[in-house]
Amino acid sequence: MSKNNKKPNKNNIYIIVLCIFLIVAVALVIALYFMNQNSDKKENIPYTQLIKDIEEDKIEKIEMTVGSTTLKLTYKERENEEDTETAIIPNTQVFMEYINEKKLAGSDIELEQKSSGFFSIISNNFLSIISTALMITIVVMIFKMQGLGDKGKVYDGVENKNKVTFEDVAGLDEEKQEMKEIVSFLKEPERFQKMGAKIPKGILLCGKPGTGKTLMARAIAGEADVPFISMSGSEFIEMFAGLGASRVRKLFEKAKKLAPCIIFIDEIDAIGSRRTNASGAESENNQTLNQLLVEMDGFETNDTIIVLAATNRPEMLDKALLRPGRFDRQITIAPPDLRGREEILKIYSKEKKFADNIDLKNIAEDTAGFTGAELANVLNEAAIIATVNKHDEIQEKDLEEAVKKVTVGLEKTSRVISDKDKKLTAYHEAGHAIVSRYLATSLDVKEISIIPRGVAGGYTMYKTNEDKFYISKTEMEERLVSLLGGRVAEKVALDEISTGASNDLEVATKLARDMIIVYGMSDKIGPISLKVDDPIELELYGHEIEDEVGKEIRRLLDTAYSRAMQILIANRDKLEAVANALLQKETITQEEFEEFFKV
C-alpha cells in the first residue's frame, strides 16, 4: 500500500519556532526599553547625596528589592505622598550594614525589603537569559536540520515496484558481467566465505557524467533484492566542523542495521580528494575522508555491506581510498559504442510512439560519443518536438531536429540577419564542407546550414561512419585543415576575415597543442609528453622548451592554413556554387551537396 500522505518538513517547523522565539524576544526588549524610559524620567540621586540625606534624617522610608541595587526613597517633607526618588548603591551588603548601624543609633528610618518577582528576575537578567536560550535553540536546530540520523535515501530492493535491474542497463555488457559477481556476493555470501573468499568492500565506478554509474549501482541493488542507500558526496560536507565525519558514522550504522545492503556514494571526489594540511573547509574534508576510511576498515566479516562510489575524476582521489581492502575494484564505464547506443535507444523508446519507418540504428550512427543520459535526452526532445508539431507519432524529422537541438543548439528563426552576414556565413560554412570533401580522413558532410543555432551563425554537420577509439596523426592534421577551412574561405572569396572563426581557431589551437605536449607527435620535439601539473616542471626539459612548443604549434596551424588555401583556390567554382545555394535555400542536405561534385 503506497503512502501518499506528505509529512510536514521538520526543517520548516524548526524555522517557524525560531522565528516565534525571536519575535517574542524582540517584543520583550521593546517593552523593557519603554519601561526603563518611563522609570528614568527622574534622575537618580547621587550616592553621596543619599548618605547626606540619611545623616540629616530627611528620609522616612527606603524600599529595596532583593538582588537589585536600585533603591526607592520616600522623604519626610514631601508635597505629594506619591512623590518618590530613586538612588543606586554600589554595594548592597555595605549599605545594609550602614542602615542597621543607623537604626541601632536611634534613627527612625524605615527599611522595607521586597523579594524579587518573576518579572523582576526576567528584567534584571534579561540579556543573559535571552542569549543563553537563543544559543541553545540555535544549537538544537542545527543538529535537527542536519538530520544526522536520517541522511541517505533508502530504496528497498524487495518492495520497490520501480526497481532497476540489469535489463534496464544497455551498452555495458562486460561491466554487467563483472557486477553479477557482486550480486552473487550479496545473495549468497556464505558460499564465498566457505571458499575463503572475502567479499569486496568497495567498488569504484569511473566515467563521464551520464554514462550510467548511478543506474548500474541501482541495478545491482535491484538484482540482489537488497536495500540501496544513496547519498551524494557533497551532503557530507557542512560549514560546521565534525558534522561530515558524524554523518559517515550514522550512514554506516544505518547500513549495518539493513545488511545485507549497498551504500552508494555519488561524486565521492567531494570528500575523497587528496588530503592536505590546510585548515577550514579542507580540514573538514580531511576529517570526513578519515572517518570513511576508518568505517571501511571496520567492516566485520558477517556484515554484507558493499560500498559503491562514482566519480568522473578518479585522478583526484586520495591514494589511501584506492588501496586494496577499501575500494578493491575499479570499473571504468565508457560511453557506449554503436551497438550499445542502439540498445540504449531501444530501452528509452519503449514508452514512446514512433513512426514505422524509424530506424534507431541511424540515430545511433549520428550520435557517436553520446552517453546514455544524452541519448535519453535526444528521444525526450524528439517527443516534445513531435507534440509541438501536432504529430500523431514521432517522425524522422522530429528526431533529426532533436539531434541538432542537442548538438548545435536551438534554431534562431526569429533572428534578423543582414545580407552581408548571411553571405559571410554562407562562404564560411561552404569552406568547411568543401575542404572536408577533399581530405582523405574526413567524415562525410551530412548537412550545411546558415540558419543560426545557439551561439553559432551556421553549422556544418558530419555523418559518423564508425566509432573511433584512436586517432592517427594524419587524421588530426587534416582535422586542423578542416577547422581552418571557414576562415580561409572568408579570405579567398571576400578578401576579409571575421570573428565567426573564433571557436574554430580555439579548437584548432588546442588540438595542435595536444598533438605536441600530450601525444608527442612533433618531429622536432620528439615523442615526449610535456603535460605537467606545474609549469616549473618544464624546466627539466630545458629553458627553451616553451619556445619550441610555441613554434611547433604555429608551424602546424600555418601548414593547415596553407593546405586549406590550396584546396579552396583550386575549387573556387565549387565554393561559389555551394555558397550561392546556401543563400537561396539556407540548408543543404548530403545529397544536394554531392551533386556539386558530379559535374
PALO-448967 format. One record per residue (C-alpha): residue in three letters; y, z, x. Coordinates in steps of 0.001 Angstrom, whole numbers, plus 500000, padded with zeros to 6 digits. Example, Ala and Ser with C-alpha at 12.3 -4.5 7.8 and 13.67 -1.06 7.14 Angstrom:
// residues 2
ALA495500507800512300/SER498940507140513670/
This chain:
// residues 599
MET500000500000500000/SER503235498871501567/LYS506155501238501881/ASN509358499577500850/ASN511492502708500439/LYS514066502800503177/LYS514612506166504791/PRO518181507228505479/ASN519303506689509023/LYS519275510053510806/ASN521973508940513213/ASN524318508276510276/ILE523625511767508881/TYR524461513367512226/ILE527683511372512457/ILE528708512439508934/VAL528006516106509782/LEU530088515850512944/CYS532959514231511030/ILE532915517017508404/PHE532874519631511150/LEU535857518040512877/ILE537808517775509594/VAL537245521479508855/ALA538238522418512402/VAL541440520378512207/ALA542264521940508811/LEU541834525457510251/VAL544019524595513227/ILE546785523346510927/ALA546513526421508659/LEU546684528840511585/TYR549581526904513044/PHE551672527299509890/MET550675530950509572/ASN551820531564513115/GLN555005529652512396/ASN555725531932509420/SER554851535076511335/ASP557017534005514244/LYS560231533750512201/LYS561220537173513571/GLU561248537599517300/ASN559050540290518804/ILE560805543420520077/PRO560542543676523861/TYR558115546330525119/THR560899548228526906/GLN562919548360523654/LEU559783549615521810/ILE559374552533524230/LYS563084553336523988/ASP562953553400520148/ILE559886555683520214/GLU561635558052522645/GLU564694558128520354/ASP562445558857517316/LYS563616555760515427/ILE560142554534514400/GLU558399556016511404/LYS555115554119511384/ILE553092551903513736/GLU550308549665512387/MET547862548115514806/THR544668546110514333/VAL541605546760516483/GLY541249544062519066/SER544851542880518726/THR547870543569520980/THR550431542888518251/LEU551994545928516509/LYS553706546115513129/LEU556638548595513216/THR558394550437510356/TYR561748552009511279/LYS563115555205509674/GLU566526553832508907/ARG565836550584507028/GLU567706548913504220/ASN564605547406502576/GLU561203549057502543/GLU559543545716503219/ASP561572545109506408/THR559334545383509445/GLU559457544464513091/THR556703543347515485/ALA556055544023519129/ILE553418543013521664/ILE551958545596524044/PRO550472544689527437/ASN547655547287527350/THR546233548796524164/GLN544473551771525823/VAL547541552881527805/PHE549736552586524700/MET547302554696522615/GLU547303557463525243/TYR551106557365525263/ILE551338557739521421/ASN548795560586521411/GLU550849562422524015/LYS553981561972521893/LYS552197563349518824/LEU550967566381520784/ALA554548566929521876/GLY555549567244518205/SER556552563700517265/ASP556082562825513569/ILE555378559128514272/GLU552566557775512091/LEU549880555603513727/GLU547641553552511430/GLN544683551658512890/LYS543051548845510872/SER539677547325511508/SER539604543573512224/GLY538806541473509169/PHE536725538333509256/PHE539759536105509152/SER541446538120511885/ILE538436537697514148/ILE538434533975513461/SER542158533623514113/ASN542139535695517299/ASN539131533906518781/PHE539595530551517099/LEU539692528337520181/SER536630529852521829/ILE534624529706518567/ILE535591526113517848/SER534917524909521412/THR531519526634521535/ALA530458525305518133/LEU531653521822518985/MET529732521766522262/ILE526544522950520547/THR526938520328517817/ILE527515517519520309/VAL524527518509522466/VAL522221518733519437/MET523454515385518132/ILE522977513690521487/PHE519339514710521637/LYS518765513871517980/MET520431510477518259/GLN518467509664521405/GLY515296510112519350/LEU513356511174522429/GLY510153511692520483/ASP510422508587518309/LYS511133505882520844/GLY508767502949520912/LYS507835500895517873/VAL504186501252516957/TYR502300498330515449/ASP498904499273514059/GLY496429496635515188/VAL493956497508512446/GLU496130497681509330/ASN498812495166510201/LYS498312492143507944/ASN500599490013510101/LYS498878490858513343/VAL498834488265516101/THR495574487003517608/PHE494646484512520309/GLU494594481782517657/ASP498376482157517431/VAL498766481526521164/ALA498560477932522408/GLY499006476233525752/LEU497762479257527708/ASP494006478719527896/GLU493437480254531336/GLU495730483175530576/LYS493910483870527302/GLN490579483879529129/GLU491957486476531532/MET493240488551528636/LYS489862488538526885/GLU488640490878529630/ILE491397493309528677/VAL490263493150525055/SER486728493981526175/PHE488051496963528150/LEU489783498282525048/LYS486865497666522681/GLU484011498784524929/PRO485356500953527761/GLU482015502763528131/ARG480238499552529122/PHE482568499051532089/GLN482586502737533042/LYS478778502755533281/MET479019499980535844/GLY481600501998537771/ALA484432499634536932/LYS487861501134536380/ILE489992499919533533/PRO493177498212534795/LYS496169500480534310/GLY498865497850534241/ILE499261494111533761/LEU502497492331534630/LEU503359489159532734/CYS505847486961534592/GLY507548483838533324/LYS510672482196531972/PRO512192483564528763/GLY510403482164525731/THR507111481279527415/GLY505173483751525247/LYS504895487004527207/THR505508489255524201/LEU503345487033521997/MET500462487341524464/ALA500790491131524574/ARG500690491396520782/ALA497727489035520655/ILE495760491392522927/ALA496506494321520618/GLY495563492240517586/GLU492269491095519073/ALA491310494592520170/ASP492468496198516873/VAL494339498948518702/PRO497889500325518282/PHE500605498444520122/ILE503622500491521305/SER506548498220522102/MET509684499264523970/SER512367497452525937/GLY513241498496529463/SER516903498859528532/GLU516022501521525920/PHE515056503926528708/ILE518460503759530365/GLU521175506036528997/MET524505507357530184/PHE523137510913530359/ALA521053511741533416/GLY517422512611532859/LEU517033511070529412/GLY515341507936530762/ALA512653509974532511/SER512211512104529396/ARG511683509017527286/VAL508980507809529661/ARG507162511136529281/LYS507457511032525481/LEU506223507437525412/PHE503073508250527341/GLU502473511404525295/LYS502540509264522163/ALA500186506732523770/LYS497648509429524694/LYS497554510577521064/LEU496932506994519892/ALA494475505991522650/PRO492926503501522943/CYS496206501600522756/ILE498585499269524541/ILE502049500126525849/PHE504273497068526142/ILE507499497338528159/ASP509643494247527813/GLU512184493403530543/ILE510735496035532866/ASP513146494963535611/ALA515789497037533765/ILE514081500188535064/GLY511696498809537693/SER514147497208540114/ARG514087498241543757/ARG515142501837544274/THR518304502648546194/ASN520049505750547497/ALA523005505167545187/SER524321507612542639/GLY525346507292538999/ALA523553504717536864/GLU521379503530539749/SER520281507104540405/GLU519270507396536742/ASN517256504160537094/ASN515515505636540126/GLN514543508786538203/THR513217506715535307/LEU511177504496537629/ASN509797507519539499/GLN508677509047536203/LEU506986505784535201/LEU505093505735538499/VAL504015509335538011/GLU502801508677534466/MET500783505641535525/ASP499175507644538323/GLY498444510471535866/PHE496100508494533612/GLU492793510201533057/THR489622508142533193/ASN488973508684529490/ASP492481507619528475/THR492018503997527448/ILE495676503056527788/ILE496806499754529252/VAL500434499159530174/LEU501624495595529718/ALA505017494696531149/ALA507029491498531022/THR509766490190533278/ASN511339486893534247/ARG512490488340537582/PRO509387489675539380/GLU511147489445542743/MET513488492266541623/LEU510712494820541047/ASP510057497775543315/LYS507036497380545615/ALA505612500737544537/LEU505351499397540995/LEU503306496389542106/ARG500750498085544295/PRO497077498267543221/GLY496410501188540903/ARG499551500613538892/PHE500087497013537890/ASP496704495845539047/ARG497086492323537709/GLN499982489912537678/ILE499780486868535423/THR502354484096535576/ILE502962482383532251/ALA504422478951532923/PRO505999476528530419/PRO503248474558528642/ASP502124471081529692/LEU501954468073527367/ARG498726469146525672/GLY499931472713525406/ARG503207471652523807/GLU501304469609521237/GLU499102472591520358/ILE502153474873520057/LEU503854472370517757/LYS500732472301515563/ILE500836476090515192/TYR504529476208514293/SER504217473222511940/LYS501646474850509629/GLU504246476210507221/LYS506479473114507301/LYS506343469906505251/PHE506104466820507458/ALA506028463157506521/ASP502684461423507029/ASN503936459222509874/ILE504993462151512073/ASP503176462260515407/LEU503574465634517118/LYS502448464121520412/ASN505626462035520549/ILE507687465200520133/ALA505665466865522883/GLU506395463932525189/ASP510127464201524543/THR510255467935525220/ALA508931468249528781/GLY509781471653530240/PHE510329473271526833/THR508926476759526285/GLY507103477856523150/ALA510235479511521765/GLU512263476340522329/LEU509635474216520574/ALA509683476583517606/ASN513464476260517555/VAL513231472443517514/LEU510950472470514450/ASN513152475009512726/GLU516248472882513365/ALA514373469840512023/ALA513558471734508824/ILE517216472733508432/ILE518423469169509039/ALA515909467791506515/THR517085470317503928/VAL520760469479504513/ASN519957465752504210/LYS518077466467500945/HIS514794465057502208/ASP511568465998500466/GLU509785466144503831/ILE510727466422507485/GLN511121462867508725/GLU511076461399512211/LYS514871461038512232/ASP515198464747511457/LEU513010465625514436/GLU514895463292516769/GLU518191464781515654/ALA516809468286516196/VAL515766467433519779/LYS519225466021520508/LYS520902469049518963/VAL518873471455521109/THR519071469498524377/VAL522526467884524262/GLY524413469782521574/LEU525876469387518116/GLU527185465929517241/LYS531018465873517013/THR531503463203514368/SER534925464522513362/ARG536428464434516847/VAL539192461833517193/ILE538796459889520449/SER541259457359521797/ASP540160453791522566/LYS540839454426526251/ASP538496457436526359/LYS535835455534524407/LYS535973452684526898/LEU535743455098529840/THR532765456890528279/ALA531023453582527494/TYR531205452388531112/HIS530224455845532377/GLU527041456079530276/ALA526211452427530849/GLY526449453085534588/HIS523895455914534369/ALA521478453773532355/ILE521707450597534457/VAL521404452398537801/SER518349454277536498/ARG516841450998535301/TYR516741449670538883/LEU515322452810540500/ALA511560452802541036/THR511001456505540311/SER513468456895537447/LEU512441457630533865/ASP512795455068531093/VAL516041455180529140/LYS515402456329525564/GLU518901456303524076/ILE522518455855525123/SER525429457104523042/ILE529180457595523300/ILE529264459969520329/PRO530361463377521647/ARG527791466165521559/GLY528565469716522586/VAL530949469518525540/ALA529747466057526606/GLY531712462954525655/GLY528473460943525578/TYR524905461073526832/THR522016459088528256/MET518583460341527224/TYR515436459573529203/LYS511870459390527960/THR509444461767529654/ASN506274459904530579/GLU504408462779532197/ASP504680466417533265/LYS505673466760536896/PHE504925469836538960/TYR506022468409542315/ILE508920466106543131/SER508955463863546173/LYS511882463308548481/THR512253459731547243/GLU512447460907543631/MET515143463427544492/GLU517178460880546450/GLU517005458414543544/ARG517946461228541180/LEU521153461563543183/VAL521800457842542773/SER521292458065539006/LEU523597461085538696/LEU526419459288540532/GLY525973456068538527/GLY528531457171535918/ARG531289457900538449/VAL530590454638540280/ALA530711452635537028/GLU534191454008536280/LYS535360452883539719/VAL533723449447539560/ALA534776448500536030/LEU538124450280535635/ASP539140450979539240/GLU539685454561538099/ILE537820457859538116/SER537961460738535605/THR536881464310535043/GLY533941463095532965/ALA531685463154536030/SER532317466837536833/ASN528920468027535612/ASP527150465089537325/LEU528812465991540623/GLU527922469657540221/VAL524240468900539563/ALA524097466302542353/THR525674468644544915/LYS523265471458544042/LEU520297469081544245/ALA521396467804547671/ARG521899471365548898/ASP518443472416547695/MET516869469413549422/ILE518201470714552728/ILE518179474509552597/VAL515229475104550209/TYR512834472176550581/GLY513532471302554228/MET513969467558553528/SER516644466901556147/ASP515509464767559083/LYS518326466138561233/ILE517977469861560499/GLY514207469729560131/PRO511521471364557971/ILE513089474796557712/SER514100476976554775/LEU517660478280555031/LYS517622480063551685/VAL518735483580552671/ASP519944486620550735/ASP522648487435553271/PRO524781484675554882/ILE524720486652558141/GLU521047485710558482/LEU522121482108559044/GLU523404483169562472/LEU519776483407563560/TYR519681479606563488/GLY522892479144565429/HIS526591479296564613/GLU526775475585563838/ILE524045475553561199/GLU526503475795558281/ASP528451472805559556/GLU525229470845559918/VAL524185471694556351/GLY527566470569555038/LYS527349467289556934/GLU523830466614555616/ILE524900467293552017/ARG527808464901552477/ARG525501462264554003/LEU523022462450551091/LEU525767462129548482/ASP527554459309550330/THR524287457384550656/ALA523509457822546959/TYR527049456751546018/SER526805453624548147/ARG523446452665546668/ALA524720453136543090/MET527728450974544001/GLN525467448178545269/ILE523341448215542097/LEU526301448051539725/ILE528184445369541684/ALA525039443242541702/ASN524608443783537940/ARG528239443758536838/ASP527444441437533919/LYS524878443845532502/LEU527302446747532931/GLU529893444877530852/ALA527339443880528216/VAL525936447403527744/ALA529422448960527699/ASN530663446466525061/ALA527573447095522941/LEU528245450836523083/LEU531864450286521992/GLN530594448337518976/LYS527514450352517955/GLU528234453722519667/THR524469454256520113/ILE521854452010521750/THR518102452562521463/GLN515491451898524131/GLU514508448546522608/GLU518115447371522383/PHE518778448405525971/GLU515757446499527293/GLU516982443305525583/PHE519821443032528119/PHE517285442653530937/LYS515162439910529353/VAL517751437223529884/
